[in-house]
Amino acid sequence: MSFFPKISFQCEVEEYLTKVFRNNELITALGPQEAENKYQSLLSHLSHPPSFTTVRVNTHLASVKHVKKLLFEEIQKQFKGLCVPVLEHPKLQDILLIPVIGPRRDLKKHASEVVVGAQCGYAVLRGAHVYVPGIVSTSRFVKAGDLVSVYSDIEGKCKRGAKEFEGVKVFLGNGISELSRSEIFSSNGPLKGLGVRMIEPVYLSPSFESVLPSHLFLQNLPSVVVSHILNPQPGEKILDMCAAPGGKTTHLATLMHDQGEVIAMDRIANKVKKIKQNAELLQLNCIKAFCYDGTKALSVEKREDEQEGPPFLPESFDRILLDAPCSGMGQRPNMAYSSTLKEVTSYQPLQRKLFTVAVKLLKPGGVLVYSTCTITLSENEEQVAWALKRFPCLQLHPQEPHIGGEGMKGAGLSLDQLKLLQRFDPSAVTLQGMDINSLQDSREDDLISLANKDCIGFFIAKFIKSNSK
C-alpha cells in the first residue's frame, strides 16, 4: 500500500544497487522473482516513515513506568484525546514505542501552499512542525493564521522565495502558518522559530519539541539495539569512535550506570558540542567528548600519563563501538537519494581505516561492535568478510538481543556466519498503514513484531578479540 513514490536514485547508483540486490548468491537462494520483489518492496518502504516512533528512556533519572505515564498524558494532549497506546518493548526494556497513525488519505488540500526542503519534509513525516529555515516557498498572499497545505520539494528544485512551484512535490499535510510570507522571506535574513504548526499531518506522530527533554531521547529502534549488544559494564573504559550526536554515547553511559569512562570522538567541532550538551542534559558525568579524527586515534608514541584524550595507546579499551560513517541509505523516510556513486563507494575504505584502528585499540578479550544505517553489501557483509580475513584475532559473536534478520547473501559468508549478523530490512514486512480502528483491534505482540521489522535499514556485527596479534 504505497502512499508515496518509491525512493529515486541517480542512474549510476540505481544500477549499482540493482546489481547488489540481484547478486548470484541471492538469486540462487531466493530465485530471481523473489529477489526482485524484495528489492522493489525495500524501495517502497524507504520512502515511507517507520510504523512506530521510538523513544529511549533515560533510566539514569527516571523509571520507564513513570516516563510512560507522563508520555501517554502528553500524547493524549497533543492528539486531543485520541487514545494511542504507549508500548513497552519486551526485549529492549528502556524504550517506549508509539504507533504512527497514517497515511491519512482523506485530508482536504488548501489553496495556500507552503513548500519545504526535503530534510524538513522528512522531519514533518516523523512528527515535527515546520520551522522557518526549512521553508523554501509559499503562496503569494500567505498571512499569519492562514490554513496552508505543506508540500516537500523532494528533488531540491524549488527556488527560495518562489510564489508557486509546479515541480515534483509531495503532500505532507495541513497546518496553520505562524508568519506571513513577507516575514518568512524577510530581507533582514531568514527568521528562526516556528513557521507552520502542523494540525493535520499525513502521518500522525507526536512532536517531541521540549517534551521531557532530560527523560527521553528520540532514537531509531536499531540504534538502541546496538548499545545493548555492546553491553558495557560499570567501571569499564568504552570508546564510541564516531559518536555524534551522542544518542548511543549517552545510552552506553546509562547502561553502565554512569560508572566508568565513555570516550566519544567526532571530527566536527559543532557535533562534539552537541554530544556534550546531550550528556549534560541527561545528567551523565562519565562521558568525555573530543573533536578528533578516529582514523588517527592510535598513538604510536608513549603518552603523557595525565593525557585524557586521543590518540590512545594500543589495547586501551574494554569495548569499542564503531557506528561508522556510511552512505545512509537505510534512513527513512527518503524519497530522493542525492549522493553520487563516487560518494556511495567512498565509505568502504574509510570504514576499513576506522575498523583497523579500532582493532588495535581494543584489549584482548574485548568486544567490538560495528554498525551502519545503510543497505549495501560493501559497507556491511563485505566488511565483515574482509575483517575476518584481515584480523585472525577477531571472531564473530552471537548478538543479544537479536531482533533483526540475518545478514544478506552475496559477500561469501557462510550461513552460520550470516546468522550471527543482524540486518534490519524494512521489506521484511508488508507496507501497511495504521488507523485508530486497526490499532485498537491489534494484539500488543503483533504491534511489537511490526515495530521490530518496520524500522530503518540498519546493520550490526559483533566481534570478540581473542588475542593481541
C-alpha positions in Angstrom: 0.0 0.0 0.0 2.4 2.6 -1.2 1.3 6.2 -0.5 4.5 7.9 -1.7 6.5 7.2 -4.9 9.4 4.7 -4.4 12.8 6.3 -3.5 14.6 7.5 -6.5 18.4 7.4 -7.1 20.9 8.8 -9.6 21.1 6.4 -12.5 24.5 5.1 -11.7 23.6 4.5 -8.1 20.4 2.7 -9.2 22.4 0.4 -11.5 24.8 -0.3 -8.6 22.0 -1.2 -6.2 20.2 -3.3 -8.7 23.4 -5.5 -9.0 23.7 -5.7 -5.2 20.2 -7.0 -4.8 20.4 -9.3 -7.7 23.8 -10.9 -6.8 24.3 -14.5 -7.7 24.2 -15.8 -4.1 20.9 -14.1 -3.5 19.3 -15.2 -6.8 20.4 -18.8 -6.2 18.8 -18.7 -2.7 15.6 -16.9 -3.4 15.1 -17.1 -7.2 15.1 -14.1 -9.5 11.4 -13.1 -8.9 11.5 -13.3 -5.1 14.8 -11.3 -5.1 13.3 -8.7 -7.3 10.1 -8.5 -5.2 12.1 -7.9 -2.0 14.2 -5.2 -3.7 11.2 -3.3 -5.0 9.5 -3.6 -1.6 12.5 -2.2 0.0 12.5 0.8 -2.3 8.8 1.5 -1.4 9.5 1.2 2.3 12.4 3.6 2.2 10.2 6.5 1.0 7.7 6.0 4.0 8.3 6.6 7.7 8.6 3.6 10.1 5.4 2.4 11.7 6.5 3.5 15.2 8.2 6.4 16.9 10.8 5.0 19.3 12.0 6.9 22.3 14.6 5.8 24.8 14.0 6.5 28.4 16.9 8.0 30.4 16.8 5.3 33.1 19.6 7.2 34.9 17.0 9.7 36.0 13.6 8.0 35.9 11.8 4.7 35.6 10.3 3.5 32.4 6.9 3.2 34.1 7.0 6.8 35.3 8.0 8.2 31.9 5.5 6.0 30.1 2.7 7.6 32.2 3.9 11.2 31.5 4.3 10.4 27.8 0.9 8.9 27.5 -0.6 12.1 29.0 1.4 14.3 26.7 0.3 12.4 23.6 -3.4 12.5 24.6 -3.0 16.3 25.0 -1.3 16.6 21.5 -3.8 14.3 19.8 -6.8 15.9 21.5 -7.9 12.8 23.4 -7.2 10.3 20.7 -6.2 7.1 22.5 -2.9 6.0 21.1 -1.1 3.4 23.2 2.5 3.8 24.5 4.1 0.3 24.4 7.0 -1.2 26.4 9.3 -3.4 24.4 9.8 -6.9 26.0 13.5 -7.2 24.9 14.5 -3.5 25.0 13.3 -2.5 28.4 14.5 1.1 28.2 12.4 2.1 25.1 8.8 3.1 24.5 7.0 2.7 21.2 4.3 5.0 19.9 2.4 3.7 16.8 2.3 6.2 13.9 -1.3 6.8 12.5 -1.4 7.1 8.7 -1.2 7.7 5.9 -4.4 9.7 6.2 -5.8 9.7 2.7 -8.9 11.9 3.3 -7.2 15.2 4.1 -8.6 18.2 2.1 -5.9 20.3 0.4 -6.0 24.1 0.8 -5.3 26.7 -1.9 -2.5 28.3 0.1 0.7 26.3 -0.1 4.0 26.1 1.8 6.8 24.2 0.2 9.6 22.9 2.4 13.0 21.3 1.7 13.3 17.6 1.6 15.0 17.2 5.1 12.4 19.4 6.7 9.7 17.3 5.0 11.1 14.1 6.3 11.1 15.6 9.8 7.4 16.6 9.4 6.6 13.0 8.4 8.1 11.9 11.7 6.1 14.3 13.9 7.9 17.7 13.6 6.3 21.1 13.0 7.7 23.3 10.2 10.5 25.7 11.2 11.3 28.8 9.2 14.7 27.7 7.9 13.1 24.7 6.2 10.6 26.8 4.2 11.5 27.3 0.5 8.4 28.8 -1.0 4.9 30.0 -0.1 1.9 31.1 -2.0 1.7 34.8 -2.8 -0.7 36.1 -0.1 0.0 33.8 2.9 -0.7 35.5 6.2 -0.1 34.5 9.9 -3.1 32.4 10.9 -3.9 31.0 7.4 -4.6 27.4 6.9 -2.0 26.1 4.5 -1.1 22.8 2.8 2.5 21.8 3.2 4.5 20.1 0.5 8.0 18.7 0.3 10.3 19.6 -2.6 11.9 16.2 -2.7 14.3 16.9 -5.6 15.5 20.3 -4.3 14.5 22.2 -7.4 12.2 24.9 -5.9 13.8 28.4 -5.9 13.8 30.1 -2.5 11.1 32.7 -2.2 9.1 31.4 -5.3 5.4 32.2 -5.2 4.4 29.0 -6.9 6.1 25.7 -7.7 5.0 23.2 -10.3 7.8 20.7 -9.9 7.8 17.3 -8.1 6.3 17.9 -4.7 4.8 15.6 -2.1 1.8 16.5 0.1 2.7 16.3 3.9 -0.5 17.6 5.4 -2.1 20.8 6.6 -1.1 23.4 9.2 -1.5 26.9 10.4 1.0 29.5 9.2 2.6 31.3 12.2 4.0 34.1 10.0 3.2 36.0 6.8 5.1 35.4 3.6 6.9 38.7 4.0 8.1 37.8 7.5 9.3 34.4 6.3 11.3 35.8 3.5 12.4 39.0 5.3 15.2 41.0 3.7 16.9 41.1 7.2 17.8 37.4 6.7 15.9 34.2 7.5 14.0 34.2 10.7 14.2 31.3 13.2 11.4 29.7 15.1 8.1 28.0 14.1 6.8 28.6 10.6 3.9 26.3 10.3 2.2 24.4 13.1 1.0 21.1 11.7 -2.6 20.3 12.6 -3.4 17.6 10.0 -0.2 15.7 9.1 -0.4 12.8 6.6 1.3 10.7 9.3 0.3 11.5 12.9 3.3 11.2 15.2 3.8 13.1 18.5 6.0 16.2 18.4 8.9 16.0 21.0 9.8 19.6 20.9 10.5 20.4 24.6 8.8 17.2 25.8 10.5 15.6 28.8 13.9 16.6 27.4 16.0 15.1 30.2 14.0 11.9 30.4 13.6 11.0 26.7 15.9 10.6 23.7 14.4 10.2 20.3 16.2 7.2 18.7 15.5 4.6 16.0 14.9 1.1 17.3 18.1 -0.5 15.8 20.2 2.3 17.2 19.1 1.3 20.7 19.8 -2.4 20.0 23.4 -1.5 19.2 24.3 -0.3 22.7 22.6 -3.3 24.3 24.7 -5.6 22.1 27.9 -3.8 23.1 26.7 -4.4 26.7 29.1 -2.0 28.5 29.6 -2.8 32.2 30.1 -0.4 35.1 33.8 0.6 35.6 34.9 -0.2 32.0 36.6 2.1 29.5 34.5 2.4 26.4 35.2 4.1 23.1 32.5 5.5 20.8 34.6 6.2 17.7 32.1 8.2 15.6 29.8 9.4 18.3 27.8 12.5 17.1 25.1 13.5 18.0 25.5 11.3 21.1 22.4 9.1 21.2 24.5 5.9 21.5 27.1 7.6 23.7 24.6 8.6 26.3 22.9 5.2 26.1 26.2 3.4 26.8 26.8 5.7 29.8 23.3 5.0 31.1 23.7 1.2 30.7 27.0 1.5 32.7 25.0 3.4 35.5 27.3 6.3 34.8 30.2 4.4 36.3 33.4 4.0 34.3 34.5 6.1 31.3 32.9 6.6 27.9 35.2 8.4 25.4 33.3 9.9 22.5 35.0 11.2 19.4 33.9 13.0 16.3 35.7 15.1 13.6 33.3 18.0 13.6 33.5 20.5 16.5 29.8 21.5 16.4 28.8 17.8 16.6 31.2 17.3 19.6 29.5 20.3 21.3 26.1 18.6 20.7 27.4 15.4 22.4 28.5 17.4 25.5 25.1 19.2 25.6 23.2 15.9 25.4 25.4 14.4 28.2 24.8 17.5 30.4 21.0 17.4 29.6 20.8 13.7 30.6 23.0 14.3 33.7 25.7 11.8 32.7 29.1 12.5 34.0 31.2 9.6 32.7 31.3 10.9 29.1 34.4 12.7 27.8 33.9 14.0 24.2 36.8 15.0 21.9 37.0 16.6 18.5 39.3 14.1 16.8 39.6 12.0 13.6 39.1 8.4 14.5 41.4 7.2 11.8 44.3 8.9 13.8 43.2 7.8 17.3 46.0 5.2 17.7 49.2 6.6 19.4 52.5 5.4 18.0 54.4 7.1 20.8 54.2 6.8 24.6 51.6 9.2 26.1 51.8 11.5 29.0 50.2 9.9 32.0 47.8 12.8 32.6 46.6 12.9 28.9 42.9 12.1 28.8 42.1 12.4 25.2 43.2 10.9 21.9 45.4 9.5 20.5 45.4 6.4 22.6 47.9 3.5 23.2 47.1 0.1 21.7 44.8 -2.1 23.8 43.3 0.8 25.8 39.6 -0.1 25.7 37.4 -2.8 27.1 34.7 -2.3 24.4 34.5 -0.2 21.2 31.5 0.9 19.2 32.2 1.8 15.6 28.9 3.2 14.3 30.7 4.0 11.1 30.1 6.9 8.7 28.1 5.4 5.8 26.0 6.1 2.8 22.9 6.3 5.0 20.6 4.5 2.5 18.6 2.9 5.3 17.3 6.1 6.7 13.5 6.6 6.4 11.7 8.4 5.0 13.8 9.3 2.0 12.1 9.8 -1.4 15.1 11.1 -3.4 18.6 10.0 -2.6 21.0 12.6 -4.0 24.5 11.1 -3.5 26.6 10.1 -6.5 28.1 6.6 -6.9 31.5 8.0 -6.2 30.2 9.3 -2.8 28.4 6.0 -2.1 31.6 3.9 -2.7 33.9 6.3 -0.8 32.7 4.9 2.6 34.1 1.4 2.4 37.8 2.5 2.5 37.1 5.0 5.3 35.3 2.3 7.3 38.2 0.0 7.0 40.7 2.6 8.2 38.5 3.2 11.3 38.0 -0.6 11.8 41.8 -1.2 11.7 42.4 1.4 14.4 39.5 0.0 16.5 41.0 -3.5 16.4 44.4 -2.1 17.6 42.8 0.0 20.4 40.8 -3.0 21.7 42.0 -5.1 24.6 42.4 -8.9 24.2 39.0 -10.4 25.2 37.3 -7.1 24.3 34.2 -6.5 22.3 34.0 -4.6 19.0 30.5 -3.7 17.6 30.4 -2.4 14.0 27.2 -0.9 12.7 25.8 1.2 9.8 22.5 2.7 8.8 22.7 1.6 5.2 21.6 -1.3 3.0 24.6 -2.0 0.7 26.7 -5.2 0.9 30.0 -3.3 0.5 29.5 -1.4 3.8 28.0 -4.3 5.7 28.6 -8.0 5.0 31.6 -7.4 2.8 33.2 -5.5 5.6 32.7 -8.5 7.9 34.2 -10.9 5.4 37.2 -8.5 5.0 37.6 -8.1 8.8 37.6 -11.9 9.5 40.2 -12.4 6.8 42.3 -9.4 7.7 42.3 -9.9 11.5 42.6 -13.6 12.6 42.3 -12.4 16.2 38.6 -11.5 15.6 35.7 -13.9 15.9 32.1 -13.2 15.1 29.9 -13.5 18.2 26.2 -14.0 18.7 24.2 -10.9 19.4 21.7 -10.4 22.2 19.1 -9.2 21.7 18.7 -10.5 18.2 15.7 -8.6 16.8 16.5 -8.0 13.1 17.0 -10.6 10.4 20.2 -12.4 9.5 22.9 -11.0 7.2 22.3 -10.8 3.4 23.9 -13.2 1.0 26.4 -12.0 -1.6 29.6 -11.5 0.4 30.7 -15.1 0.5 29.9 -15.6 4.2 28.7 -19.0 5.4 25.1 -19.5 6.6 26.3 -19.8 10.2 28.2 -16.5 9.9 25.1 -14.7 8.4 23.0 -15.9 11.3 25.4 -14.2 13.7 24.8 -10.8 11.9 21.8 -8.6 12.3 20.3 -6.8 9.3 17.2 -4.7 9.8 15.4 -4.9 6.5 12.2 -2.9 6.2 11.0 -5.1 3.3 10.6 -8.0 5.8 7.1 -6.8 6.5 4.3 -5.7 4.1 4.0 -1.9 3.8 0.8 -1.0 5.6 -0.9 1.9 7.1 -2.4 2.2 10.5 -5.7 3.9 11.5 -7.1 4.2 15.0 -9.5 1.3 14.4 -6.9 -1.2 13.2 -4.6 -0.1 16.0 -7.3 -0.9 18.7 -8.0 -4.2 17.1 -4.3 -5.3 17.1 -2.7 -7.5 19.7 0.3 -6.0 21.5 2.6 -8.8 20.4 1.7 -8.2 16.8 2.4 -4.4 17.2 5.8 -5.2 18.8 6.7 -7.6 16.0 5.7 -4.9 13.4 7.9 -2.3 15.3 10.9 -4.7 15.1 10.6 -5.1 11.4 9.2 -1.8 10.0 12.1 0.4 11.2 15.0 2.0 9.4 17.5 -0.1 7.4 20.4 -1.0 9.7 23.3 -3.5 10.1 25.1 -4.8 13.2 28.1 -7.1 13.6 29.7 -8.1 16.9 33.3 -9.3 17.3 35.4 -10.6 20.1 39.2 -10.1 20.1 40.8 -13.3 21.1 44.4 -12.2 21.5 46.8 -9.2 20.8 48.2 -10.3 17.5 
